[in-house]
Amino acid sequence: MNLRVFKKLPMGQQADCLACHGDFLAERREDSFCLQLFALGDFYAEVWRVLDEEKILFIHLFQQPSGLAEYLASIQLPEVF
């Protein structure tokens, strides 16, 4: 799926799509928020929630690698055997 198609989905469908097809990369906290980073197709999605709550506040979408800067220390790449 590409960014243009994903943007047209309602947020609930975006969340379902990320859960089923997105690659979870990392999680971080900012103030009272929990942010989860996913990769899907040609873009990245940052899911924002209040800490300890399931409800999604919003999903921030981006394609530029500069958006990954806050996550670089916590991204876990799979080990190659």
Contacts in CASP RR format, 6 or more apart in sequence:
PFRMAT RR
TARGET T0000
AUTHOR 0000-0000-0000
METHOD contacts of the structure
MODEL  1
MNLRVFKKLPMGQQADCLACHGDFLAERREDSFCLQLFALGDFYAEVWRV
LDEEKILFIHLFQQPSGLAEYLASIQLPEVF
1 17 0 8 1.000
1 21 0 8 1.000
1 40 0 8 1.000
1 41 0 8 1.000
2 41 0 8 1.000
2 42 0 8 1.000
2 43 0 8 1.000
3 41 0 8 1.000
3 42 0 8 1.000
3 43 0 8 1.000
3 61 0 8 1.000
3 63 0 8 1.000
6 14 0 8 1.000
6 17 0 8 1.000
6 40 0 8 1.000
6 43 0 8 1.000
6 45 0 8 1.000
6 61 0 8 1.000
7 61 0 8 1.000
9 17 0 8 1.000
11 56 0 8 1.000
11 58 0 8 1.000
11 59 0 8 1.000
12 56 0 8 1.000
14 45 0 8 1.000
14 59 0 8 1.000
15 47 0 8 1.000
15 56 0 8 1.000
15 59 0 8 1.000
17 40 0 8 1.000
18 38 0 8 1.000
18 40 0 8 1.000
18 45 0 8 1.000
18 47 0 8 1.000
18 59 0 8 1.000
21 40 0 8 1.000
22 38 0 8 1.000
22 39 0 8 1.000
22 40 0 8 1.000
22 45 0 8 1.000
23 38 0 8 1.000
23 39 0 8 1.000
23 40 0 8 1.000
24 36 0 8 1.000
24 37 0 8 1.000
24 38 0 8 1.000
25 37 0 8 1.000
25 38 0 8 1.000
25 39 0 8 1.000
25 44 0 8 1.000
25 71 0 8 1.000
25 75 0 8 1.000
25 76 0 8 1.000
26 36 0 8 1.000
26 37 0 8 1.000
26 71 0 8 1.000
26 74 0 8 1.000
26 75 0 8 1.000
26 76 0 8 1.000
27 34 0 8 1.000
27 35 0 8 1.000
27 36 0 8 1.000
27 37 0 8 1.000
27 74 0 8 1.000
28 34 0 8 1.000
28 35 0 8 1.000
28 37 0 8 1.000
28 70 0 8 1.000
28 71 0 8 1.000
28 74 0 8 1.000
29 35 0 8 1.000
29 51 0 8 1.000
30 70 0 8 1.000
32 50 0 8 1.000
32 51 0 8 1.000
33 48 0 8 1.000
33 49 0 8 1.000
33 50 0 8 1.000
33 51 0 8 1.000
33 57 0 8 1.000
34 48 0 8 1.000
34 49 0 8 1.000
34 50 0 8 1.000
34 51 0 8 1.000
34 52 0 8 1.000
35 46 0 8 1.000
35 47 0 8 1.000
35 48 0 8 1.000
35 49 0 8 1.000
36 46 0 8 1.000
36 47 0 8 1.000
36 49 0 8 1.000
37 44 0 8 1.000
37 45 0 8 1.000
37 46 0 8 1.000
37 47 0 8 1.000
37 68 0 8 1.000
37 71 0 8 1.000
37 75 0 8 1.000
38 44 0 8 1.000
38 45 0 8 1.000
38 46 0 8 1.000
38 47 0 8 1.000
39 45 0 8 1.000
42 63 0 8 1.000
43 61 0 8 1.000
43 62 0 8 1.000
43 63 0 8 1.000
44 61 0 8 1.000
44 62 0 8 1.000
44 63 0 8 1.000
44 67 0 8 1.000
44 68 0 8 1.000
45 59 0 8 1.000
45 60 0 8 1.000
45 61 0 8 1.000
46 59 0 8 1.000
46 60 0 8 1.000
46 61 0 8 1.000
46 62 0 8 1.000
47 56 0 8 1.000
47 59 0 8 1.000
48 56 0 8 1.000
48 57 0 8 1.000
48 58 0 8 1.000
48 59 0 8 1.000
48 60 0 8 1.000
49 55 0 8 1.000
49 56 0 8 1.000
49 57 0 8 1.000
50 57 0 8 1.000
68 75 0 8 1.000
END
